[in-house]
Amino acid sequence: GDRDRPGRSLIPAPLGTLSKPGMGGYTLESALRWEDKKYRLVQNALHEIAKGVLDMLQPMHKQTSVVVSSFCRKQFPFLHDYENYWPARDFATMYLK
């Protein structure tokens, strides 16, 4: 698919720790720079998807990559533009806290 096309560069994840902007990290909203409406739409939809595909008792780093990929692909193909689907992973990380 598009993801495998040579010469296509993916959007890298920001440096630092999610939700720790005062400590060299970043907030997801500021890193993405999406319109507020798009951010909220994706956030709400991914939270609903998370309920069905993620183990809500485990933190994000303990989720299997197959489950994470499923979570990412469900509704928003543009997430394929991001290296390792980092926006979806970050939304899920925040949701699982």
DSSP file with accessible surface (Angstrom, degrees, kcal/mol):
  #  RESIDUE AA STRUCTURE BP1 BP2  ACC     N-H-->O    O-->H-N    N-H-->O    O-->H-N    TCO  KAPPA ALPHA  PHI   PSI    X-CA   Y-CA   Z-CA
    1    1 A G    >         0   0   87      0, 0.0     3,-1.4     0, 0.0     4,-0.3   0.000 360.0 360.0 360.0-169.0    0.0    0.0    0.0
    2    2 A D  G >   +     0   0  101      1,-0.3     3,-1.6     2,-0.2     6,-0.1   0.852 360.0  65.7 -54.4 -36.9    0.9    3.7    0.3
    3    3 A R  G 3  S+     0   0   74      1,-0.3    -1,-0.3     7,-0.0     5,-0.1   0.788 103.7  45.5 -60.8 -27.4    2.8    3.0    3.5
    4    4 A D  G <  S+     0   0  130     -3,-1.4    -1,-0.3     2,-0.1    -2,-0.2   0.378  80.4 124.9 -98.5   2.5    5.4    0.9    1.5
    5    5 A R    X   -     0   0  133     -3,-1.6     3,-1.5    -4,-0.3    -3,-0.0  -0.469  67.5-114.0 -68.4 126.9    5.9    3.2   -1.4
    6    6 A P  T 3  S+     0   0  121      0, 0.0     3,-0.1     0, 0.0    -1,-0.1  -0.266  97.9  23.7 -59.3 144.0    9.6    4.1   -1.8
    7    7 A G  T 3  S+     0   0   88      1,-0.3     2,-0.6    -3,-0.1    -2,-0.1   0.400  87.4 128.5  83.8  -4.0   10.5    7.7   -1.1
    8    8 A R    <   -     0   0   53     -3,-1.5     2,-0.4    -6,-0.1    -1,-0.3  -0.744  46.6-153.8 -87.8 119.1    7.5    8.3    1.1
    9    9 A S        -     0   0  112     -2,-0.6     2,-0.2    -3,-0.1    -6,-0.0  -0.794   5.6-141.6 -98.0 138.3    8.5    9.8    4.4
   10   10 A L        -     0   0   44     -2,-0.4    72,-0.2     1,-0.1    71,-0.1  -0.612  27.2-101.1 -92.9 155.4    6.4    9.3    7.4
   11   11 A I  B     -a   82   0A  75     70,-3.1    72,-2.5    -2,-0.2    75,-0.2  -0.645  43.7-133.3 -77.6 118.1    5.8   12.0   10.0
   12   12 A P        -     0   0   79      0, 0.0     3,-0.1     0, 0.0    -1,-0.1  -0.362  20.0-102.7 -74.2 155.0    8.1   11.2   13.0
   13   13 A A        -     0   0   43      1,-0.1    71,-0.0    -2,-0.1    72,-0.0  -0.416  44.7-101.4 -68.6 148.2    7.0   11.2   16.6
   14   14 A P        -     0   0   41      0, 0.0     2,-0.2     0, 0.0    -1,-0.1  -0.310  38.6-104.5 -67.4 158.3    8.0   14.2   18.6
   15   15 A L  S    S+     0   0  162     10,-0.1     2,-0.1    -3,-0.1     9,-0.0  -0.499  80.3  32.3 -79.1 152.0   10.9   14.0   21.0
   16   16 A G  S    S-     0   0   48     -2,-0.2     2,-0.4     9,-0.1     9,-0.2  -0.407  96.9 -43.6  99.5-174.3   10.2   13.8   24.7
   17   17 A T    >   -     0   0   89      3,-0.3     9,-1.7     6,-0.2     3,-1.4  -0.779  58.0-106.9-101.0 136.0    7.5   12.3   26.8
   18   18 A L  B 3  S+b   26   0B  15     -2,-0.4     9,-0.2     1,-0.2    -1,-0.1  -0.309 101.4   9.8 -57.7 137.2    3.8   12.5   26.1
   19   19 A S  T 3  S+     0   0   53      7,-2.4    -1,-0.2     1,-0.1     8,-0.2   0.688 103.1  99.4  65.8  23.3    1.9   14.9   28.4
   20   20 A K    X > +     0   0  100     -3,-1.4     5,-2.5     6,-0.8     3,-1.6  -0.383  33.1 149.5-131.0  56.0    5.1   16.3   30.0
   21   21 A P  G > 5S+     0   0   77      0, 0.0     3,-0.9     0, 0.0    -1,-0.1   0.842  72.5  55.5 -63.2 -30.1    5.6   19.6   28.2
   22   22 A G  G 3 5S+     0   0   80      1,-0.2    -2,-0.0     2,-0.1     4,-0.0   0.590 107.8  51.2 -77.1  -7.1    7.3   21.3   31.1
   23   23 A M  G < 5S-     0   0  154     -3,-1.6    -1,-0.2    -6,-0.2    -6,-0.2  -0.135 134.3 -78.9-121.3  33.9    9.9   18.5   31.3
   24   24 A G  T < 5S+     0   0   62     -3,-0.9    -2,-0.1     1,-0.2     2,-0.0   0.546 102.3 106.8  84.3   7.3   11.0   18.4   27.7
   25   25 A G      < -     0   0   17     -5,-2.5     2,-0.3    -9,-0.2    -7,-0.2  -0.034  59.0-123.0 -99.5-154.4    8.0   16.5   26.5
   26   26 A Y  B     -b   18   0B  26     -9,-1.7    -7,-2.4   -12,-0.1    -6,-0.8  -0.954   9.0-120.0-149.5 161.6    5.0   17.4   24.5
   27   27 A T     >  -     0   0   50     -2,-0.3     4,-2.2    -9,-0.2     5,-0.2  -0.863  27.1-129.9-102.1 145.9    1.2   17.5   24.4
   28   28 A L  H  > S+     0   0    3     -2,-0.4     4,-2.4     1,-0.2     5,-0.3   0.921 106.1  54.6 -61.9 -42.5   -0.5   15.6   21.7
   29   29 A E  H  > S+     0   0   78      1,-0.2     4,-1.8     2,-0.2     5,-0.4   0.923 112.1  42.5 -60.3 -43.8   -2.7   18.5   20.7
   30   30 A S  H  4 S+     0   0   69      1,-0.2    -1,-0.2     2,-0.2    -2,-0.2   0.870 113.5  52.8 -72.9 -33.5    0.3   20.8   20.2
   31   31 A A  H  < S+     0   0   27     -4,-2.2    -2,-0.2     1,-0.2    -1,-0.2   0.889 113.6  42.3 -68.2 -37.9    2.4   18.2   18.4
   32   32 A L  H  < S-     0   0   14     -4,-2.4    -1,-0.2    -5,-0.2    -2,-0.2   0.835  83.4-159.2 -78.3 -35.9   -0.3   17.4   15.9
   33   33 A R     <  +     0   0  215     -4,-1.8     2,-0.2    -5,-0.3    -3,-0.1   0.854  34.6 155.5  56.5  36.0   -1.4   20.9   15.1
   34   34 A W        -     0   0   32     -5,-0.4    -1,-0.2     1,-0.1    -2,-0.1  -0.542  54.6 -87.6 -83.7 160.5   -4.7   19.6   13.8
   35   35 A E     >  -     0   0  150     -2,-0.2     4,-2.6     1,-0.1     3,-0.2  -0.383  41.7-115.3 -60.9 147.6   -7.9   21.7   13.8
   36   36 A D  H  > S+     0   0   93      1,-0.2     4,-2.7     2,-0.2     5,-0.3   0.890 115.2  54.0 -56.1 -41.2   -9.7   21.4   17.1
   37   37 A K  H  > S+     0   0  172      1,-0.2     4,-2.3     2,-0.2    -1,-0.2   0.921 110.9  45.2 -61.8 -43.8  -12.7   19.7   15.4
   38   38 A K  H  > S+     0   0   79     -3,-0.2     4,-2.7     2,-0.2     5,-0.3   0.929 112.4  51.9 -65.6 -44.2  -10.5   17.0   13.8
   39   39 A Y  H  X S+     0   0   10     -4,-2.6     4,-2.8     1,-0.2    -2,-0.2   0.943 112.8  44.2 -57.9 -49.9   -8.6   16.4   17.0
   40   40 A R  H  X S+     0   0   90     -4,-2.7     4,-2.7     2,-0.2     5,-0.3   0.892 112.6  52.3 -64.9 -39.8  -11.8   15.9   19.0
   41   41 A L  H  X S+     0   0  108     -4,-2.3     4,-2.4    -5,-0.3     5,-0.2   0.951 114.8  41.0 -61.2 -49.4  -13.3   13.7   16.3
   42   42 A V  H  X S+     0   0    1     -4,-2.7     4,-3.0     2,-0.2     5,-0.3   0.936 114.8  52.4 -65.7 -44.9  -10.3   11.4   16.2
   43   43 A Q  H  X S+     0   0   35     -4,-2.8     4,-2.0    -5,-0.3    -2,-0.2   0.947 113.4  42.9 -57.0 -50.1   -9.8   11.4   20.0
   44   44 A N  H  X S+     0   0   99     -4,-2.7     4,-1.9     1,-0.2    -1,-0.2   0.916 115.9  47.9 -65.7 -42.9  -13.4   10.4   20.6
   45   45 A A  H  X S+     0   0   14     -4,-2.4     4,-2.5    -5,-0.3    -2,-0.2   0.922 111.9  49.0 -65.7 -43.5  -13.5    7.8   17.9
   46   46 A L  H  X S+     0   0    0     -4,-3.0     4,-2.7     1,-0.2    -1,-0.2   0.860 108.3  54.4 -67.5 -32.6  -10.2    6.2   19.0
   47   47 A H  H  X S+     0   0   35     -4,-2.0     4,-1.4    -5,-0.3    -1,-0.2   0.918 109.7  47.3 -65.7 -39.8  -11.4    6.1   22.6
   48   48 A E  H  X S+     0   0  118     -4,-1.9     4,-0.7     2,-0.2    -2,-0.2   0.919 113.4  47.9 -65.4 -42.6  -14.5    4.2   21.5
   49   49 A I  H >X S+     0   0   24     -4,-2.5     4,-1.6     1,-0.2     3,-1.3   0.910 105.1  60.6 -63.6 -40.1  -12.4    1.8   19.3
   50   50 A A  H 3X S+     0   0    0     -4,-2.7     4,-2.5     1,-0.3    -1,-0.2   0.874  96.0  60.6 -56.5 -38.4  -10.0    1.3   22.3
   51   51 A K  H 3< S+     0   0  111     -4,-1.4    -1,-0.3     1,-0.2    -2,-0.2   0.831 111.4  40.4 -59.1 -31.1  -12.8   -0.1   24.3
   52   52 A G  H << S+     0   0   68     -3,-1.3    -1,-0.2    -4,-0.7    -2,-0.2   0.726 127.5  25.5 -90.9 -24.2  -13.2   -2.9   21.8
   53   53 A V  H  < S+     0   0   35     -4,-1.6     2,-0.3    -3,-0.2    -3,-0.2   0.615 103.9  74.5-119.9 -14.7   -9.6   -3.8   20.9
   54   54 A L  S  < S-     0   0   12     -4,-2.5     2,-1.0    -5,-0.3     6,-0.0  -0.747  79.2-117.3-103.1 150.9   -7.3   -2.9   23.8
   55   55 A D    >   -     0   0   78     -2,-0.3     3,-2.1     1,-0.2     7,-0.1  -0.746  26.3-158.3 -81.9 104.5   -6.9   -4.7   27.1
   56   56 A M  T 3  S+     0   0   77     -2,-1.0    -1,-0.2     1,-0.3    -5,-0.0   0.608  86.5  60.2 -66.9 -10.8   -8.1   -1.9   29.4
   57   57 A L  T 3  S+     0   0  156      2,-0.1    -1,-0.3    -3,-0.0    -2,-0.0   0.503  97.4  70.6 -92.1  -5.9   -6.3   -3.4   32.3
   58   58 A Q  S <  S-     0   0   70     -3,-2.1     5,-0.1     1,-0.0    -3,-0.0  -0.894  83.4-117.3-113.9 143.7   -2.8   -3.2   30.6
   59   59 A P    >   -     0   0   52      0, 0.0     3,-1.8     0, 0.0     4,-0.4  -0.251  39.1 -99.4 -69.7 165.5   -0.8    0.0   29.9
   60   60 A M  G >  S+     0   0   21      1,-0.3     3,-1.9     2,-0.2     8,-0.1   0.867 120.2  61.1 -56.7 -40.0    0.0    0.8   26.3
   61   61 A H  G 3  S+     0   0  155      1,-0.3    -1,-0.3    32,-0.0    32,-0.0   0.689 103.9  52.1 -66.7 -12.2    3.5   -0.6   26.3
   62   62 A K  G <  S+     0   0  129     -3,-1.8    -1,-0.3    -7,-0.1    -2,-0.2   0.444  85.2 105.1-101.8   1.9    2.0   -4.1   27.2
   63   63 A Q  S <  S-     0   0   23     -3,-1.9     2,-0.1    -4,-0.4    -9,-0.1  -0.519  78.8-109.5 -77.9 147.4   -0.5   -4.1   24.3
   64   64 A T     >  -     0   0   84     -2,-0.2     4,-2.3     1,-0.1     5,-0.2  -0.475  19.1-123.9 -76.6 149.9    0.4   -6.4   21.3
   65   65 A S  H  > S+     0   0   80      1,-0.2     4,-2.7     2,-0.2     5,-0.2   0.839 111.1  57.2 -64.1 -31.2    1.4   -4.7   18.1
   66   66 A V  H  > S+     0   0  112      2,-0.2     4,-2.3     1,-0.2    -1,-0.2   0.938 108.8  45.7 -64.4 -43.7   -1.3   -6.6   16.2
   67   67 A V  H  > S+     0   0   40      2,-0.2     4,-2.6     1,-0.2    -2,-0.2   0.927 112.8  50.5 -64.6 -42.2   -3.9   -5.1   18.5
   68   68 A V  H  X S+     0   0    1     -4,-2.3     4,-2.3     1,-0.2    -2,-0.2   0.933 110.1  49.8 -63.4 -42.7   -2.4   -1.6   18.2
   69   69 A S  H  X S+     0   0   25     -4,-2.7     4,-2.0     2,-0.2    -1,-0.2   0.920 111.0  49.4 -61.7 -41.8   -2.3   -1.9   14.4
   70   70 A S  H  X S+     0   0   43     -4,-2.3     4,-1.2     1,-0.2    -1,-0.2   0.937 109.9  51.6 -61.1 -45.7   -6.0   -2.9   14.4
   71   71 A F  H  < S+     0   0    0     -4,-2.6     4,-0.3     1,-0.2     3,-0.3   0.912 112.5  46.6 -56.4 -42.7   -6.8    0.0   16.7
   72   72 A C  H  X S+     0   0    1     -4,-2.3     4,-0.6     1,-0.2     3,-0.3   0.829 112.6  47.1 -73.1 -33.9   -5.0    2.4   14.3
   73   73 A R  H  < S+     0   0  133     -4,-2.0    -1,-0.2     1,-0.2    -2,-0.2   0.626  84.2  93.3 -86.0 -16.0   -6.5    1.2   11.0
   74   74 A K  T  < S-     0   0  122     -4,-1.2    -1,-0.2    -3,-0.3    -2,-0.1   0.861 108.1 -11.9 -49.5 -51.1  -10.2    1.1   12.0
   75   75 A Q  T  4 S+     0   0  113     -4,-0.3    -1,-0.2    -3,-0.3    -2,-0.1   0.613 120.3  62.5-131.4 -19.6  -11.4    4.5   10.9
   76   76 A F    ><  +     0   0   17     -4,-0.6     3,-2.1     1,-0.1     4,-0.2  -0.744  43.3 176.8-125.6  86.0   -8.6    6.9   10.0
   77   77 A P  G >  S+     0   0   92      0, 0.0     3,-2.2     0, 0.0     4,-0.2   0.791  77.4  73.0 -59.8 -25.0   -6.4    5.9    7.1
   78   78 A F  G >  S+     0   0   56      1,-0.3     3,-2.0     2,-0.2     4,-0.1   0.723  78.7  76.3 -64.9 -15.3   -4.4    9.2    7.3
   79   79 A L  G X  S+     0   0    0     -3,-2.1     3,-1.7     1,-0.3     6,-0.3   0.727  77.2  75.2 -67.2 -15.4   -2.8    7.8   10.5
   80   80 A H  G <  S+     0   0   44     -3,-2.2    -1,-0.3     1,-0.3    -2,-0.2   0.694  82.7  68.8 -66.1 -16.2   -0.7    5.7    8.1
   81   81 A D  G <  S+     0   0   61     -3,-2.0   -70,-3.1    -4,-0.2     2,-0.5   0.572  87.8  81.0 -77.1  -8.9    1.2    9.0    7.4
   82   82 A Y  B X  S-a   11   0A  23     -3,-1.7     3,-2.4   -72,-0.2   -72,-0.1  -0.860  93.5-105.4-106.6 131.8    2.6    8.9   10.9
   83   83 A E  G >  S-     0   0   85    -72,-2.5     3,-1.7    -2,-0.5    -2,-0.1  -0.280 102.2 -10.6 -53.9 124.2    5.6    6.7   11.9
   84   84 A N  G 3  S-     0   0   97      1,-0.3    -1,-0.3    -4,-0.1     5,-0.2   0.752 115.2 -81.0  53.0  27.9    4.4    3.7   13.9
   85   85 A Y  G X> S+     0   0    8     -3,-2.4     4,-2.2    -6,-0.3     3,-0.7   0.835  72.0 172.3  53.3  37.9    0.9    5.4   14.1
   86   86 A W  H <>  +     0   0   14     -3,-1.7     4,-2.7     1,-0.2     5,-0.2   0.817  67.6  56.4 -56.6 -34.8    2.2    7.5   17.0
   87   87 A P  H 3> S+     0   0    0      0, 0.0     4,-2.7     0, 0.0    -1,-0.2   0.952 110.9  44.7 -61.8 -42.7   -0.9    9.8   17.2
   88   88 A A  H <> S+     0   0    0     -3,-0.7     4,-2.5     1,-0.2    -2,-0.2   0.913 113.6  50.4 -65.1 -41.0   -3.1    6.7   17.7
   89   89 A R  H  X S+     0   0   75     -4,-2.2     4,-2.7     1,-0.2    -1,-0.2   0.911 111.6  48.6 -62.2 -41.3   -0.7    5.2   20.2
   90   90 A D  H  X S+     0   0   18     -4,-2.7     4,-2.4    -5,-0.2    -2,-0.2   0.914 110.4  50.0 -67.1 -42.5   -0.6    8.5   22.1
   91   91 A F  H  X S+     0   0    0     -4,-2.7     4,-2.1    -5,-0.2    -1,-0.2   0.935 113.8  46.8 -58.3 -44.7   -4.3    8.8   22.2
   92   92 A A  H  X S+     0   0    0     -4,-2.5     4,-2.5     2,-0.2    -2,-0.2   0.912 109.3  53.8 -65.2 -40.5   -4.5    5.2   23.5
   93   93 A T  H  X S+     0   0   41     -4,-2.7     4,-0.7     1,-0.2    -1,-0.2   0.930 110.7  46.5 -59.5 -44.2   -1.8    5.9   26.1
   94   94 A M  H >< S+     0   0   47     -4,-2.4     3,-0.7     1,-0.2    -1,-0.2   0.900 113.1  49.8 -65.1 -38.8   -3.7    8.8   27.4
   95   95 A Y  H 3< S+     0   0   68     -4,-2.1    -2,-0.2     1,-0.2    -1,-0.2   0.862 108.3  52.4 -68.5 -36.0   -6.9    6.8   27.5
   96   96 A L  H 3<        0   0   28     -4,-2.5    -1,-0.2    -5,-0.1    -2,-0.2   0.563 360.0 360.0 -79.7  -8.6   -5.4    3.8   29.3
   97   97 A K    <<        0   0  166     -3,-0.7    -3,-0.0    -4,-0.7    -4,-0.0  -0.359 360.0 360.0 -68.8 360.0   -4.0    6.0   32.1
